[in-house]
Amino acid sequence: MGSKTFAIITDVHSNVESLKRAISIINDRNDIDQLICLGDCFALGPDPVNTLNILQSLSGCIFVRGNHDRYLLEKLWTQERPNLEGMSPDDPICKAIVANEEWTANELGEDGVTFCSAMRIAHREIVGKTLVEFTHAWYQRDDQPPSMDEALAWRNHVAIAHPEIEQFIFVHGHVHTPRNETKENLTILCQGATGLPFDEDPRGAVAFLTVGDSFNWDVNRYDYNQSGTIDLLEKRQPPFYQNLQNTVRYASIRNDL
């Protein structure tokens, strides 16, 4: 039986310096069959336009839509009392992030809308007797990944239509922290984040998943030009930029400014 190798980026958040390094690492390999991006490409970072240009240049890449990509399409900032991910609309942090969403959308213009509109909700592949599901968070929602119990219920449902499948793999982004959980014949994986890690390791992340008779999950944590990203945030000063500078520095959510 053959095998297939996926290269995965996720949660770039307009961090061009990290994105360029991730692509360089991917291009150094000669065994990649499919490149896939699991969403949250633009908001919160300093360089949406160059991020878009780079992503558009990735021939054959599959793009899965994240919650921040959805906010751009929905024009979240136009709602009467916008909120996101359970935050109070009166929370100053929520207001600052919503303002950042609007700033990002204005930077991208209609090209950004067109790009995000073409993204998929999820992507599924079957390689031999293994089924792999790629989402930003969960096919039912884009702002909270599945619990193991939810994922097992999903597996049971999918198995009815695919009785030949012996192994299920669910790959998501969104949480910005690594995940590797297995129960029975189901494994849930997350590499962390390419552009904005939250696990107190400031290095970027690109993952490689090879599926065949068995599977191999390889996460590459790499150094990149962090100071370039921090300096560009200072130069451009999008809403929420000081918090984002510290998030880049310390790889943890920093809302204490």
C-alpha positions as CSV (number, residue, x, y, z in Angstrom):
1,M,0.0,0.0,0.0
2,G,1.2,3.5,-0.7
3,S,1.5,6.4,1.7
4,K,0.8,10.1,1.6
5,T,2.6,13.0,3.3
6,F,0.9,16.2,4.3
7,A,2.7,19.4,5.2
8,I,0.6,21.5,7.6
9,I,0.6,25.2,8.6
10,T,-2.0,26.8,10.8
11,D,-2.8,30.0,12.6
12,V,-0.3,32.1,10.7
13,H,-2.0,35.4,11.9
14,S,-0.1,37.6,9.4
15,N,3.3,36.6,10.8
16,V,5.1,36.8,7.5
17,E,8.5,36.1,9.1
18,S,7.4,32.8,10.5
19,L,5.4,31.9,7.4
20,K,8.4,32.3,5.2
21,R,10.5,30.1,7.4
22,A,7.8,27.5,7.5
23,I,7.6,27.4,3.7
24,S,11.3,27.2,3.4
25,I,11.3,24.1,5.7
26,I,8.6,22.5,3.6
27,N,10.4,23.2,0.4
28,D,13.6,21.6,1.7
29,R,11.8,18.3,1.7
30,N,11.1,16.2,-1.5
31,D,8.4,13.9,0.0
32,I,5.5,16.3,0.4
33,D,2.3,15.2,-1.5
34,Q,-0.1,17.8,-0.2
35,L,0.2,21.2,1.5
36,I,-2.7,22.2,3.8
37,C,-3.4,25.4,5.8
38,L,-5.8,25.1,8.7
39,G,-7.0,28.7,8.8
40,D,-6.7,31.9,10.8
41,C,-4.4,33.3,8.2
42,F,-4.6,37.1,8.7
43,A,-6.0,38.8,11.8
44,L,-3.8,39.8,14.8
45,G,-0.6,40.1,12.8
46,P,1.2,43.1,11.2
47,D,1.3,42.1,7.5
48,P,-2.0,40.9,6.1
49,V,-1.3,41.9,2.5
50,N,2.1,40.1,2.2
51,T,0.6,37.1,4.0
52,L,-2.1,37.0,1.4
53,N,0.4,37.3,-1.5
54,I,2.5,34.4,-0.1
55,L,-0.5,32.2,0.5
56,Q,-1.9,32.8,-3.0
57,S,1.5,31.7,-4.4
58,L,1.3,28.2,-2.8
59,S,0.2,26.1,-5.7
60,G,-2.2,23.4,-4.9
61,C,-2.5,24.3,-1.2
62,I,-5.8,23.4,0.5
63,F,-7.1,26.2,2.7
64,V,-9.5,25.5,5.6
65,R,-11.4,28.4,7.1
66,G,-10.7,29.6,10.6
67,N,-12.9,31.6,12.9
68,H,-10.9,34.8,12.3
69,D,-11.3,34.2,8.5
70,R,-15.0,33.9,9.1
71,Y,-15.0,37.2,11.1
72,L,-13.6,38.9,8.0
73,L,-16.4,37.5,5.9
74,E,-19.1,38.4,8.4
75,K,-17.7,41.9,9.0
76,L,-17.8,41.2,12.7
77,W,-17.1,44.9,13.6
78,T,-20.4,46.0,12.0
79,Q,-22.5,44.1,14.5
80,E,-24.2,46.2,17.2
81,R,-22.4,44.5,20.1
82,P,-19.7,42.3,18.6
83,N,-18.1,39.6,20.7
84,L,-15.9,36.6,20.0
85,E,-15.1,33.3,21.6
86,G,-17.3,34.0,24.6
87,M,-15.8,37.4,25.5
88,S,-18.1,40.1,26.8
89,P,-18.7,42.8,24.1
90,D,-17.9,45.4,26.8
91,D,-14.5,43.9,27.6
92,P,-11.8,46.3,26.3
93,I,-9.7,43.3,25.1
94,C,-12.7,42.2,23.0
95,K,-13.1,45.7,21.6
96,A,-9.5,45.9,20.7
97,I,-9.5,42.5,18.9
98,V,-12.6,43.5,17.0
99,A,-10.9,46.7,16.0
100,N,-8.0,44.6,14.8
101,E,-10.3,42.5,12.7
102,E,-11.6,45.7,11.0
103,W,-8.1,47.0,10.4
104,T,-7.1,43.6,8.9
105,A,-10.1,43.6,6.6
106,N,-9.4,47.2,5.4
107,E,-5.8,46.1,4.6
108,L,-6.9,43.1,2.6
109,G,-9.8,44.6,0.8
110,E,-11.9,42.6,-1.7
111,D,-8.9,40.3,-2.4
112,G,-9.1,39.1,1.2
113,V,-12.8,38.5,1.0
114,T,-12.4,36.5,-2.2
115,F,-9.6,34.4,-0.7
116,C,-11.5,33.6,2.5
117,S,-14.7,32.9,0.6
118,A,-13.0,30.1,-1.3
119,M,-11.8,28.3,1.9
120,R,-13.2,25.0,2.9
121,I,-15.0,24.1,6.2
122,A,-13.1,20.9,6.4
123,H,-11.0,18.5,4.3
124,R,-11.1,14.7,4.4
125,E,-8.8,12.1,2.8
126,I,-8.7,8.4,2.9
127,V,-5.4,6.7,2.4
128,G,-5.7,2.9,2.4
129,K,-7.6,2.0,5.6
130,T,-6.9,5.4,7.3
131,L,-9.3,8.4,7.3
132,V,-7.9,11.8,8.0
133,E,-10.1,14.8,8.8
134,F,-8.6,18.3,8.7
135,T,-10.4,21.2,10.3
136,H,-9.6,24.5,11.9
137,A,-11.3,23.5,15.2
138,W,-14.3,21.2,14.4
139,Y,-16.5,20.7,11.5
140,Q,-19.6,21.7,13.6
141,R,-17.9,24.9,14.9
142,D,-14.7,26.8,14.2
143,D,-14.0,28.2,17.7
144,Q,-13.6,25.1,19.9
145,P,-12.0,21.8,18.9
146,P,-13.7,18.5,19.8
147,S,-13.3,16.8,23.1
148,M,-12.2,13.2,22.9
149,D,-15.8,12.0,23.5
150,E,-17.1,14.3,20.7
151,A,-14.5,13.0,18.4
152,L,-15.3,9.4,19.2
153,A,-18.9,10.0,18.5
154,W,-17.8,11.5,15.1
155,R,-15.7,8.5,14.4
156,N,-18.7,6.1,15.1
157,H,-20.9,8.1,12.8
158,V,-18.3,8.2,10.0
159,A,-17.5,4.5,10.4
160,I,-21.0,3.6,9.4
161,A,-20.4,5.0,5.9
162,H,-16.8,3.7,5.8
163,P,-16.7,0.2,7.4
164,E,-13.3,-0.4,5.7
165,I,-11.5,2.2,7.8
166,E,-9.3,0.9,10.6
167,Q,-7.7,4.1,11.8
168,F,-9.1,7.6,12.2
169,I,-7.0,10.8,12.5
170,F,-8.4,14.2,13.3
171,V,-6.1,17.2,12.8
172,H,-7.0,20.7,14.0
173,G,-5.5,24.1,14.6
174,H,-7.1,27.0,16.6
175,V,-5.8,26.4,20.1
176,H,-2.2,27.5,19.4
177,T,-0.9,24.7,21.7
178,P,0.2,21.2,20.8
179,R,-2.2,18.2,21.2
180,N,-1.6,14.5,20.7
181,E,-4.3,12.3,22.1
182,T,-5.2,8.7,21.2
183,K,-8.1,6.5,22.3
184,E,-8.9,3.2,20.6
185,N,-8.4,3.7,16.9
186,L,-8.7,7.5,17.0
187,T,-5.9,10.1,17.3
188,I,-6.4,13.8,17.6
189,L,-3.5,16.0,16.6
190,C,-2.6,19.7,16.7
191,Q,0.9,21.1,16.1
192,G,0.3,24.4,17.9
193,A,0.6,27.5,15.7
194,T,2.8,28.6,12.8
195,G,2.6,32.3,13.5
196,L,1.4,32.8,17.1
197,P,2.1,30.0,19.6
198,F,0.6,30.0,23.1
199,D,2.6,27.2,24.7
200,E,5.4,29.4,26.0
201,D,7.7,28.2,23.2
202,P,8.1,31.2,20.9
203,R,9.3,29.1,18.0
204,G,7.0,28.6,15.0
205,A,5.5,25.2,14.0
206,V,5.1,23.3,10.8
207,A,3.9,19.7,10.9
208,F,4.3,16.7,8.7
209,L,1.8,13.8,8.7
210,T,2.6,10.7,6.8
211,V,-0.3,8.2,6.5
212,G,0.1,4.6,5.2
213,D,0.0,1.2,6.9
214,S,0.7,3.3,10.0
215,F,1.1,7.0,10.5
216,N,3.9,9.3,11.5
217,W,3.4,12.8,13.1
218,D,6.4,15.1,13.0
219,V,6.3,18.6,14.3
220,N,9.2,20.9,13.5
221,R,9.6,23.8,15.9
222,Y,11.8,26.4,14.3
223,D,13.4,29.8,15.1
224,Y,12.6,32.7,12.9
225,N,13.1,36.5,12.8
226,Q,10.9,37.3,15.8
227,S,12.3,40.8,16.1
228,G,11.2,41.5,12.6
229,T,7.6,40.7,13.5
230,I,7.8,42.7,16.7
231,D,9.3,45.7,15.0
232,L,6.7,45.6,12.2
233,L,3.9,45.6,14.8
234,E,5.6,48.7,16.4
235,K,5.9,50.4,13.0
236,R,2.3,49.7,11.8
237,Q,0.6,49.8,15.2
238,P,-2.6,47.9,14.4
239,P,-5.1,47.7,17.2
240,F,-4.0,45.5,20.0
241,Y,-0.4,45.6,18.8
242,Q,1.4,45.9,22.2
243,N,-0.4,42.8,23.5
244,L,0.5,41.0,20.3
245,Q,4.2,42.0,20.6
246,N,4.3,40.3,24.0
247,T,2.5,37.3,22.7
248,V,5.1,36.9,20.0
249,R,7.9,37.4,22.6
250,Y,6.6,35.0,25.3
251,A,4.3,32.6,23.3
252,S,1.5,33.1,25.8
253,I,-1.6,35.2,25.8
254,R,-0.6,38.6,27.2
255,N,-3.6,40.8,28.0
256,D,-2.1,42.4,31.0
257,L,-1.0,45.7,29.4
